[in-house]
Amino acid sequence: MKKLQGAHQRKPIIPDLLMTPSDQGDVDLDVDFAADRGNWTGKLDFLLSCIGYCVGLGNVWRFPYRAYTNGGGAGAAMLLIVGLVAIYYNMIIAYVLFYLFASLTSNLPWEHCGNWWNTDLCLEHRGSKDGNGALPLNLTSTVSPSEEYWSRYVLHIQGSQGIGSPGEIRWNLCLCLLLAWVIVFLCILKGVKSSGKVVYFTATFPYLILLMLLVRGVTLPGAWKGIQFYLTPQFHHLLSSKVWIEAALQIFYSLGVGFGGLLTFASYNTFHQNIYRDTFIVTLGNAITSILAGFAIFSVLGYMSQELGVPVDQVAKAGPGLAFVVYPQAMTMLPLSPFWSFLFFFMLLTLGLDSQFAFLETIVTAVTDEFPYYLRPKKAVFSGLICVAMYLMGLVLTTDGGMYWLVLLDDYSASFGLMVVVITTCLAVTRVYGIQRFCRDIHMMLGFKPGLYFRACWLFLSPATLLALLVYSIVKYQPSEYGSYRFPAWAELLGILMGLLSCLMIPAGMLVAVLREEGSLWERLQQASRPAMDWGPSLEENRTGMYVATLAGSQSPKPLMVHMRKYGGITSFENTAIEVDREIAEEEESMM
């Protein structure tokens, strides 16, 4: 006993900056925070969560309408963008719930005219046939029942004079939005331990429904017309800057680049998770889903084109309501229309929910990681408060003029601000942190270095392309609009300020980091640009190679040996650490 006490008394005093969590007094941070933070409970949790996050409403709601329009074929800034997107994204889920409940009937309510919300312009768009096929209809001055159901009943947009006078709250939309937030809260209640299990259903079941809708769509008469329109590129559109900007933004929305969801999910992985393989699976799955959804949507558009006797590009007006107007209208032309309508909107619901899980998990994780002592033990309560706050902020979207606010948020919350965040991230990682350090980190985690293609993308291709698109979008700026409604100047200014606010968070964060340092301005800039003394993997056993320097007793000139004595023999990843150490030593010798 005395020998142990003596050994304890002779323990060297470690400076605070070099102390690891296990060295800091009696507080067992490894248990209180690393464990309580949560991890994936299965190998597929992360992969399915990423697929569910990337494959969302953007693939079915946004991608087809962008294709239809264009002719076929960092931190706090990130949190602000995600917060704004989460507010209106859940409103879209509320619309889906509204249509889901409306489909639980023997006759779809948007099938016929003659309802109280219909006008004299309403015409049931069904082609009258004779022996030669469908006779063309003059649709220019008429409105389909599904379009009036969407605009005059669901949105009740006639009760608003514009974005400045939104009108009254629609109680049915208000309840649907409340239900959407309750579902999201219950699914993220226990963090990734609960959402990681929910995505086993929400990320896989939509593919079954999409396959059923695709088979039904391609077997309809005239489906090939829509598919041909979908697959035939119109090259003159490539001369328009809007097409390229929309394509880039679609990738951002679809893959969730810059939103922080992928980073949040990855933070719950084991240190040596093969993220390289997972990246290819997620991106490939996302692309395939968008393509399949396009086939399903456009096959139905082709069927409607033949039924109505009009070209495919005149079947419907392109816009965010495409999934809430065209597809519901197509459902009325099919036998068992309520069944197919329910399947379609149930698919949209499951697609939207797992993306919304990621948005909320990003916000909750980022804030709780910043204040772990106070918030991590009460993560469920904090998640509930976030959901309540966002529900209250989203109530304006449930008013008669709520669609105007939704369009404004959709156009500005994650447009140029998102590009600025991603460009800054690329430059910060490759220029400030250093591409060599970044590649060493990946080498240590995965056991191999990134190839030349990835380095070229990170260093040049990605930032240069995004910067060109950013400048082009500013030069070719076009004000927001919804149908024939043009947004007033003050609303445009509000949208621009909303986008600029997320951008301003980046220099604000840089300024705070510089002011915290000491010395001259140049010394402050240098110190603020360097990694912190304890920078590295969060768990001690993963601190191999150059990151062993922060371990207790690591004053040894061979820090890897300290790690081996503390954690056991050399593993394959520690062999990688030896290689990294050797490279660092060679670079230092060459510099001398």
C-alpha positions in Angstrom: 0.0 0.0 0.0 2.9 2.4 0.8 4.5 1.5 -2.4 1.4 2.5 -4.3 1.0 5.7 -2.4 4.7 6.6 -3.1 4.2 5.9 -6.7 1.2 8.1 -6.7 3.1 10.9 -4.9 6.0 10.7 -7.4 3.6 11.1 -10.4 5.0 14.0 -12.6 3.0 17.2 -12.7 1.6 17.7 -16.1 0.8 21.2 -17.4 -2.9 22.0 -17.9 -2.5 22.4 -21.6 -1.1 18.9 -22.0 -3.6 17.2 -19.7 -5.8 14.6 -21.2 -9.4 14.1 -19.9 -8.4 11.2 -17.6 -5.7 13.4 -16.0 -8.1 16.2 -15.0 -8.8 15.6 -11.3 -11.5 13.3 -10.1 -14.0 14.0 -12.9 -14.2 11.0 -15.1 -14.9 12.8 -18.3 -14.5 9.6 -20.4 -17.5 8.1 -18.7 -19.6 11.3 -18.2 -19.2 12.7 -21.6 -17.7 10.3 -24.2 -20.1 7.6 -23.3 -23.1 9.8 -22.6 -22.6 11.5 -26.0 -23.7 8.3 -27.6 -22.5 6.2 -30.5 -24.0 4.2 -33.3 -25.4 0.9 -32.0 -24.8 -1.0 -35.2 -22.6 -1.0 -38.3 -25.4 0.0 -40.6 -26.7 2.9 -38.4 -24.3 5.4 -39.8 -24.6 4.4 -43.4 -28.4 4.3 -43.4 -28.6 7.6 -41.6 -26.3 9.2 -44.2 -28.4 7.7 -47.0 -31.6 8.8 -45.3 -30.2 12.3 -44.8 -29.0 12.7 -48.3 -31.9 10.9 -50.0 -34.8 13.2 -49.0 -37.5 15.4 -50.3 -34.8 17.1 -52.5 -34.7 13.9 -54.7 -38.5 13.8 -55.3 -39.7 17.3 -54.5 -36.8 19.4 -55.7 -34.9 17.4 -58.4 -37.8 16.6 -60.8 -39.1 20.2 -60.7 -35.6 21.6 -61.4 -35.2 19.1 -64.2 -38.6 20.1 -65.5 -37.7 23.8 -65.4 -34.3 23.4 -67.0 -35.2 21.1 -69.8 -34.3 17.6 -68.7 -31.2 15.4 -68.9 -18.0 26.1 -40.7 -19.4 26.3 -37.7 -22.0 28.9 -36.5 -22.7 29.9 -40.1 -23.6 26.2 -40.8 -25.9 26.1 -37.8 -27.7 29.2 -38.8 -28.3 27.8 -42.3 -29.4 24.5 -40.9 -31.8 26.2 -38.5 -33.5 28.2 -41.2 -33.8 25.2 -43.5 -35.2 23.0 -40.7 -38.0 25.5 -40.1 -39.4 25.4 -43.6 -38.4 21.8 -44.4 -40.7 20.6 -41.7 -43.4 22.7 -43.2 -43.1 20.7 -46.4 -43.4 17.5 -44.2 -46.6 19.1 -42.8 -48.0 19.5 -46.3 -47.2 15.8 -46.9 -49.0 14.8 -43.8 -52.0 16.9 -44.9 -52.2 15.1 -48.2 -51.6 11.8 -46.5 -54.6 12.2 -44.3 -56.6 13.5 -47.3 -55.9 10.3 -49.2 -57.7 8.2 -46.5 -60.9 8.4 -48.4 -62.8 6.6 -51.1 -62.6 9.6 -53.5 -59.7 12.0 -53.5 -60.9 15.6 -52.7 -58.9 17.1 -55.6 -60.5 14.8 -58.2 -63.5 17.0 -59.2 -64.5 20.6 -59.5 -67.6 21.9 -57.8 -66.2 22.3 -54.3 -66.4 25.5 -52.3 -62.8 26.3 -53.1 -63.1 25.9 -56.8 -63.5 28.8 -59.2 -65.1 29.1 -62.6 -61.7 28.4 -64.2 -61.6 24.9 -62.8 -61.7 22.2 -65.4 -61.3 18.5 -64.9 -58.3 17.9 -67.2 -59.3 14.6 -68.7 -58.9 14.1 -72.4 -62.1 13.1 -74.3 -61.2 10.2 -76.6 -62.5 9.0 -79.9 -61.3 6.4 -82.3 -58.1 8.4 -83.1 -57.0 8.7 -79.5 -57.1 11.8 -77.2 -58.4 15.1 -78.4 -56.2 18.1 -77.4 -57.6 20.4 -74.8 -57.1 24.2 -74.5 -55.6 24.4 -71.0 -54.3 27.9 -71.2 -57.1 29.6 -69.4 -58.2 26.8 -67.1 -57.0 25.4 -63.8 -57.0 21.7 -62.7 -58.9 20.7 -59.6 -55.6 19.5 -58.0 -54.0 22.9 -58.5 -56.9 24.8 -57.0 -57.0 22.2 -54.1 -53.4 23.0 -53.4 -53.5 26.8 -53.8 -57.0 27.6 -52.6 -57.7 24.9 -50.0 -54.4 23.7 -48.6 -52.6 27.0 -48.8 -55.7 29.2 -48.9 -53.5 31.7 -50.6 -56.4 33.8 -51.7 -56.7 35.0 -48.1 -53.4 36.8 -48.3 -52.5 40.0 -50.0 -48.9 39.1 -50.2 -45.9 38.4 -48.0 -46.5 41.6 -46.0 -50.1 40.5 -45.0 -50.0 36.8 -44.5 -53.5 36.6 -43.2 -54.8 34.1 -40.6 -53.3 30.9 -39.4 -54.7 27.7 -41.0 -55.6 25.5 -38.1 -55.3 22.3 -40.1 -51.8 23.2 -41.4 -50.9 24.3 -37.8 -51.9 20.9 -36.4 -50.0 19.0 -39.2 -46.9 21.1 -38.5 -47.3 20.3 -34.8 -47.5 16.6 -35.6 -44.4 16.8 -37.8 -42.4 18.3 -35.0 -43.7 15.7 -32.4 -42.6 12.9 -34.7 -39.2 14.4 -35.2 -38.8 15.0 -31.4 -39.8 11.4 -30.6 -37.3 10.0 -33.1 -34.3 12.1 -31.9 -35.3 11.8 -28.2 -32.3 9.6 -27.4 -30.0 11.0 -30.0 -28.4 8.6 -32.5 -29.4 5.6 -30.4 -33.0 6.2 -31.4 -32.7 8.0 -34.8 -30.1 5.3 -35.8 -32.8 2.7 -35.4 -35.7 4.6 -37.0 -33.7 5.1 -40.2 -33.7 1.3 -40.7 -37.3 1.9 -41.8 -37.3 5.5 -43.1 -34.2 5.0 -45.3 -35.2 1.7 -46.8 -39.0 1.6 -47.1 -39.2 4.5 -49.5 -37.3 2.4 -52.1 -40.0 -0.2 -52.0 -42.7 2.4 -52.6 -40.6 4.2 -55.3 -40.2 0.9 -57.1 -43.9 0.2 -57.0 -44.7 3.7 -58.3 -42.0 3.4 -61.0 -43.4 0.0 -62.2 -46.9 1.5 -62.3 -45.7 4.6 -64.0 -43.7 3.0 -66.8 -46.6 0.6 -67.6 -49.0 3.5 -68.2 -49.9 4.4 -71.8 -47.8 7.4 -73.0 -45.2 7.0 -70.3 -42.4 7.0 -72.9 -43.3 10.5 -73.8 -42.4 11.8 -70.4 -39.3 9.5 -70.1 -38.1 10.8 -73.5 -38.5 14.4 -72.3 -36.6 13.5 -69.1 -33.7 11.9 -71.0 -33.4 14.3 -73.9 -31.0 17.2 -73.0 -31.8 20.7 -74.3 -28.3 22.0 -74.7 -29.3 25.6 -75.2 -30.1 25.7 -71.5 -26.5 25.1 -70.7 -25.8 28.7 -71.8 -27.9 29.9 -68.9 -26.2 30.6 -65.6 -29.3 29.7 -63.7 -29.1 26.1 -64.9 -25.5 25.7 -63.5 -26.4 27.5 -60.2 -29.5 25.3 -59.8 -27.5 22.2 -60.5 -24.9 23.1 -57.9 -27.5 24.0 -55.3 -29.4 20.7 -56.1 -26.2 18.8 -55.2 -25.8 20.8 -52.0 -29.4 20.1 -51.0 -29.3 16.5 -52.1 -26.0 15.5 -50.5 -26.4 17.9 -47.7 -23.0 19.4 -48.3 -22.3 22.3 -46.0 -25.3 21.6 -43.7 -23.3 19.8 -41.1 -25.4 16.7 -41.0 -22.8 14.4 -42.4 -20.2 15.8 -40.1 -22.5 15.2 -37.1 -23.2 11.6 -38.1 -19.5 11.0 -38.7 -18.7 12.3 -35.2 -20.5 9.3 -33.7 -18.4 6.8 -35.7 -15.5 4.8 -34.4 -12.2 6.4 -35.2 -11.2 4.0 -37.9 -14.5 3.8 -39.7 -14.0 3.4 -43.5 -15.5 6.7 -44.4 -14.0 6.5 -47.9 -16.2 3.5 -48.7 -19.2 5.0 -47.1 -18.9 8.2 -49.1 -19.1 6.4 -52.4 -22.1 4.3 -51.3 -24.0 7.4 -50.1 -23.3 9.5 -53.2 -24.1 6.6 -55.5 -27.3 5.8 -53.7 -28.3 9.5 -53.7 -27.7 9.8 -57.5 -29.6 6.5 -58.2 -32.5 7.7 -56.1 -32.8 11.0 -57.9 -32.7 9.2 -61.3 -35.3 6.7 -60.3 -37.6 9.4 -58.8 -37.2 11.3 -62.1 -38.3 8.2 -64.1 -41.3 7.7 -61.8 -42.4 11.4 -62.0 -41.9 11.9 -65.7 -43.5 8.6 -66.7 -46.7 9.9 -65.1 -46.2 13.2 -66.8 -46.0 11.4 -70.1 -49.2 9.5 -69.3 -50.9 12.8 -68.5 -49.6 14.3 -71.7 -51.2 11.6 -73.8 -54.5 11.8 -71.8 -54.7 15.5 -72.2 -53.4 15.7 -75.7 -50.8 18.3 -74.9 -46.9 18.4 -74.9 -45.2 17.2 -71.8 -43.8 20.6 -71.0 -47.3 22.0 -71.0 -48.8 19.4 -68.6 -48.1 21.5 -65.5 -46.4 24.6 -64.2 -43.0 23.9 -62.8 -42.6 25.0 -59.2 -42.3 23.8 -55.6 -45.9 22.6 -55.8 -45.1 20.1 -58.6 -45.2 17.1 -56.2 -48.4 18.6 -54.6 -50.2 19.3 -57.9 -49.1 17.1 -60.8 -48.7 13.8 -59.1 -52.0 14.1 -57.1 -53.7 15.0 -60.4 -52.2 11.9 -62.0 -53.4 9.8 -59.2 -57.0 10.7 -60.0 -56.6 9.1 -63.4 -55.6 5.7 -62.0 -57.8 3.0 -60.7 -57.6 2.7 -56.9 -56.4 6.3 -56.8 -56.5 6.8 -53.0 -54.2 3.8 -52.6 -51.5 5.1 -55.0 -51.9 8.6 -53.5 -51.3 7.3 -50.0 -48.3 5.4 -51.1 -46.8 8.4 -52.8 -47.2 10.7 -49.8 -46.1 8.1 -47.3 -42.9 7.8 -49.4 -42.4 11.6 -49.2 -43.0 11.5 -45.5 -40.4 8.8 -44.8 -37.9 10.6 -47.2 -38.4 13.9 -45.5 -38.2 12.7 -41.9 -34.8 11.2 -41.9 -33.4 14.4 -43.5 -35.1 16.4 -40.8 -33.6 14.1 -38.1 -30.2 15.1 -39.4 -30.9 18.8 -39.3 -32.1 18.7 -35.7 -29.3 16.3 -34.6 -26.8 18.7 -36.1 -28.1 21.6 -34.1 -28.5 19.7 -30.9 -25.1 18.0 -31.1 -23.2 21.1 -31.9 -24.7 23.1 -29.0 -24.4 20.3 -26.5 -20.8 19.6 -27.5 -20.1 23.3 -26.9 -21.6 23.2 -23.4 -21.4 19.5 -22.3 -21.5 20.1 -18.5 -24.9 21.8 -18.7 -26.7 20.4 -21.7 -25.5 16.8 -22.3 -27.2 15.4 -19.2 -30.4 17.2 -20.3 -30.1 16.5 -24.0 -33.7 15.3 -24.3 -35.1 18.4 -22.7 -32.9 20.6 -24.8 -34.0 18.8 -28.0 -37.6 19.4 -26.9 -37.0 23.1 -26.4 -35.4 23.4 -29.9 -38.4 21.7 -31.5 -40.9 24.0 -29.6 -38.9 27.1 -30.6 -38.7 26.1 -34.3 -42.4 25.2 -34.3 -43.3 28.6 -33.0 -41.0 30.3 -35.6 -42.6 28.2 -38.3 -46.2 29.2 -37.5 -45.9 32.0 -40.1 -45.7 29.3 -42.7 -49.1 28.0 -41.7 -50.8 31.3 -42.6 -52.7 32.1 -45.8 -49.5 33.7 -47.2 -47.2 31.1 -45.7 -46.1 29.9 -49.1 -44.5 33.3 -49.8 -42.4 33.0 -46.7 -41.5 29.4 -47.6 -40.3 30.5 -51.0 -38.3 33.3 -49.5 -36.6 30.9 -47.0 -36.0 28.4 -49.8 -34.4 31.0 -52.1 -32.1 32.7 -49.6 -31.5 30.6 -46.4 -29.2 28.2 -48.2 -28.2 29.8 -51.4 -25.1 32.0 -51.7 -24.5 31.6 -47.9 -24.1 27.9 -48.3 -21.6 28.4 -51.1 -19.6 30.8 -48.9 -19.5 28.3 -46.1 -18.2 25.5 -48.3 -15.6 27.7 -50.0 -14.4 28.9 -46.7 -14.2 25.3 -45.4 -12.1 24.2 -48.4 -9.7 27.1 -48.0 -9.5 26.7 -44.2 -8.7 23.0 -44.4 -6.2 23.2 -47.3 -4.6 26.6 -46.8 -4.8 27.3 -43.1 -4.7 23.8 -41.5 -2.7 22.5 -44.4 -3.4 19.8 -47.0 -0.4 17.8 -45.7 -1.7 17.7 -42.1 -5.2 16.8 -43.4 -3.9 14.0 -45.5 -1.9 12.7 -42.6 -5.0 12.6 -40.4 -6.8 10.6 -43.1 -3.8 8.3 -43.4 -3.8 7.7 -39.7 -7.6 7.0 -39.6 -8.0 4.9 -42.8 -4.5 3.5 -43.3 -4.1 5.0 -46.7 -3.7 8.5 -48.2 -6.2 10.3 -50.4 -5.5 10.1 -54.1 -4.4 12.9 -56.4 -8.0 13.5 -57.6 -9.3 14.3 -54.1 -6.3 16.6 -53.4 -6.9 18.4 -56.6 -10.6 18.9 -55.8 -9.9 20.1 -52.3 -7.1 22.5 -53.3 -8.3 23.9 -56.7 -11.3 22.4 -58.5 -14.0 22.7 -55.8 -13.2 26.2 -54.4 -12.6 27.6 -57.9 -15.8 26.2 -59.3 -17.9 27.3 -56.4 -16.3 30.7 -56.4 -17.1 31.1 -60.1 -20.7 30.0 -59.5 -21.0 32.4 -56.5 -19.8 35.4 -58.6 -22.0 34.3 -61.5 -25.1 34.0 -59.2 -24.5 37.5 -57.9 -24.0 39.1 -61.3 -27.1 37.3 -62.7 -29.2 37.8 -59.7 -32.9 37.3 -60.2 -35.6 38.4 -57.6 -37.8 35.8 -56.1 -41.2 35.1 -57.4 -44.1 32.7 -56.8 -46.3 32.3 -59.9 -47.3 35.8 -61.0 -46.5 37.3 -57.6 -43.4 39.4 -57.4 -41.8 39.9 -54.0 -41.6 43.5 -52.8 -38.2 45.2 -52.3 -38.2 44.9 -48.5 -38.8 41.2 -48.7 -35.9 40.8 -51.2 -33.7 42.8 -48.8 -34.7 40.7 -45.9 -33.8 37.5 -47.9 -30.4 39.0 -48.8 -29.7 39.9 -45.2 -30.7 36.4 -44.1 -28.1 35.0 -46.5 -25.5 37.5 -45.5 -26.0 36.9 -41.8 -24.7 33.3 -42.2 -21.7 34.6 -44.1 -20.9 37.2 -41.5 -20.7 34.5 -38.8 -17.4 33.4 -40.4 -15.4 36.7 -40.1 -17.1 37.2 -36.7 -15.7 33.9 -35.5 -12.3 34.7 -36.9 -12.3 38.1 -35.1 -13.2 36.5 -31.8 -10.4 33.9 -32.2 -7.8 36.7 -32.9 -8.9 38.8 -30.0 -8.5 35.9 -27.6 -4.8 35.7 -28.4 -2.0 37.9 -27.1 0.8 39.9 -28.8 0.9 41.9 -31.9 -1.7 41.6 -34.7 0.6 39.3 -36.7 1.4 37.2 -33.7 -2.3 36.9 -32.9 -3.1 35.9 -36.4 -0.4 33.2 -36.3 -1.5 31.8 -33.0 -5.2 31.8 -33.9 -4.4 29.9 -37.1 -2.6 27.1 -35.3 -4.3 23.9 -33.9 -4.9 24.0 -30.2 -2.4 22.2 -27.9 -4.8 19.3 -27.3 -5.9 19.1 -31.0 -6.4 15.5 -32.1 -8.7 12.4 -31.6 -11.0 12.8 -28.6 -10.1 9.4 -27.1 -6.6 8.7 -25.8 -6.3 5.2 -27.4 -6.7 6.8 -30.8 -3.9 9.4 -30.3 -1.2 7.7 -32.2 1.7 9.2 -34.2 2.1 12.9 -33.7 -1.0 13.2 -31.5 0.6 11.1 -28.8 2.3 14.4 -27.8 -0.7 15.3 -25.7 -0.7 12.0 -23.7 0.5 12.0 -20.1 4.3 11.3 -19.9 4.7 11.9 -23.6 7.8 14.1 -23.1 9.7 11.1 -24.5 11.4 11.7 -27.8 9.6 8.5 -29.1 6.0 9.3 -28.2 4.7 6.2 -30.0 6.5 4.0 -27.5 4.6 5.8 -24.7 1.4 4.9 -26.5 2.5 1.2 -26.9 3.4 0.9 -23.2 0.0 2.4 -22.2 -2.3 0.6 -24.6 -0.5 -2.5 -25.8 1.2 -3.7 -28.9 1.4 -2.2 -32.3 -1.7 -2.4 -34.4 -2.1 -1.9 -38.2 -3.1 1.7 -37.6 -0.1 2.3 -35.3 2.0 1.0 -38.1 0.5 3.8 -40.1 1.4 6.2 -37.3 5.0 5.1 -37.6 5.0 5.9 -41.3 3.5 9.3 -40.5 6.1 10.0 -37.9 8.8 9.0 -40.3 7.4 11.4 -43.0 7.3 14.3 -40.4 10.9 13.6 -39.4 12.1 13.6 -43.1 10.3 16.8 -43.7 11.9 18.4 -40.7 15.4 17.2 -41.8 14.8 18.6 -45.3 13.8 22.0 -43.9 17.0 22.1 -41.8 
